[in-house]
Structures are given as structure tokens and as C-alpha cells.
Amino acid sequence: MTPWLLFGAGGKGVGARTLELALAEQRPVVAVIRHADAATKLAQQGVQVFTGDACDASVVAAACRAAGPDALIISTMAELRIIWRTEQ
């Protein structure tokens, strides 16, 4: 089954709902989250978690390696945050 690399799974909105779908389908999930406090709960659900900023190339590269070359990459993060970070 195709693994999912999910950005924005640590909250309670669209990312959390997307994660629920993946877990219901028993998909392998690698998640990149900003806040470490959500990591334990996600790991207990079988998610491989990377904590850090999605604009940090080292975090993204590590998550991509873990998910593998066939992973479906899904971002549920707000676009404005990414634009703001890239303009800094």
C-alpha cells in the first residue's frame, strides 16, 4: 500500500481528518509536525513522526527518505505560512 507523507497532521483540522483516513485504510504514514507535544499520540497510532519546520530542508529530506520514493505527499498546511517563511 502506498505510504503517505503528511504535512500538518499535528492539529485538529484538515490534517487530523486526513490522518484519520490514512489510518482507517491502514496506510503507512510519515508525518511532519511543528509541535513535539503531538508526537507521542501520533507515534502511538503507528505514525512515523518528524518534528520540525516544514521549511527546514533537513527535516523534509529525512521525512522523504523515511516515506520512500513511492509516497504520496500531502500538505494540509496553510499556504500563507509557507509564503511568509520563504520571503524571510
N, C-alpha and C positions, 0 to 999 in steps of 0.2 A: 504494500500500500504506500502511496506517495506521502512522504513526510511533509509537514507544514512548518515553515519558518515564519513565526508570527511576531510582528512588532506591535506593541500596545496591548498586551494581554493582561497586564497587571491591574487594570482598573475595574470599573463596574459597568462600563458601557458596551460599545460595539465589540471591542477586543475580547471582553469576557464572554460575550454571546458567541463570538466566532470560536473561541477556545472550547466552549461547551459543545458546539457542533463537532469539532475535531475529536474531542474525547468520546463523544457518543458514538462516533464511527470507528473508535479505537485506532485513530491515526497516531503515528509518532509525531510529537510536537516539540519543536525547539522554540523557545520564547525569549525575546529581548525585552527586558522591563527596566524602568528607571529606578524604581524604589525597591530596595532589598527586603522590606518588610513583607512583600507579596511572594517572595521567592520560596519560602518554606511551604506555603499552601500549594503553590503550583508544583513543586517538586514531589509533594505527597500524592499528587494526582498523576504522576508519571511524566511530567513535563521536564525537559532538559532546559534549565534556566541560565541565561546570561544577564547579569545585572550591569547596567551602564547606559550611557547616552547613545542613542541610535545614530548620532552624528560622529561618533568615535569609530574610526575605521578599524581599529584593532578589535573592538567588541563585535562589530558587524562581521569582520573576517572570521573570527572564532566561531560565531554562530553559524555562518555559512558553511564552514568546514564540518561542523557537527551535524548540520542538517543534511549535507550531502549534495551532489550535483543535480539530483532529480527533484529536489524540494520545490514545493510551491511556496513562493514568498508572498506574504500578505501583510500589509501595513494598515492598521486602523488608527494610526496617529493623526493628529490634526496637522494639516499641511502648513499652517502659519508658523508653527513652532519650528519646522524644518527650514522654512524660508528664512526665518529670523536667525537661526543658528548659522546658516551658510553665508549670510550677509555680514556676520561679525568678523 
